[in-house]
């Protein structure tokens, strides 16, 4: 991600430029951000639920660790990479459209 995070630009006016010059890209990046947040929350919740049987005992909840690590590596990380690609493409489309508009 760049210095501005998942927004197009830091100011509200320039964020509106993102919506005006590339509305489809803006919707896609916003949707992907929500999906990514939900997936990470589901993985963390699943790992927490898997650790419940181990709360009373002295053993470490290996199942919980496996669920968390596998979910983050094989599910969340590819979604993060896709989100970054969408965000970069969106920024490029907005910059190109602004150049063409003058």
Order of alpha helices (4+ residues) and beta strands (2+ residues): alpha-alpha-alpha-alpha
